[in-house]
Amino acid sequence: MHVVIMDQAGFHMKEEDQRIPSNIRVLPPYCPELNPAEWFGRVVKAPTVNRIYESLERLENHLIAVARRWSTPDQVGTLIHK
């Protein structure tokens, strides 16, 4: 069973909402160290900035290649700073 993690953004349901399925875990308010999405931007940005891309397609291909390195749950798990 996959566990989905949901932050407490205003448009998400509150932790005590009975409609939240059992495989959903709600994060505490603002905890970037537990949210891989917060760190993924840095992971993609580091090998991308300060380079010149001949076209938007080349930039897109580069971003896809960088993102593919983070395509397994174990790899994403390394972005969570416990």
LINGIKA-V978690 format. One line per field, one symbol per residue. ss: DSSP state (H for helix, E for strand, C for the rest). burial: I if it has 24 or more other ideal C-beta (glycine too) atoms within 12 Angstrom, else O. A space follows every 50 residues. Layout:
ss->???
burial->???
This chain:
ss->CCCEEECCCCCCCCCCCCCCCCCEEECCCCCHHHCHHHHHHHHHHHCCCC CCCCCHHHHHHHHHHHHHCCCCHHHHHCCCCC
burial->OOOOIIIOOOOOOOOOOOOOOOOOOIIOOOOOOOIIOOOOOOOOOOOOOO OOOOOOOOOOOOIOOIOOOIOOOOOOOOIOOO
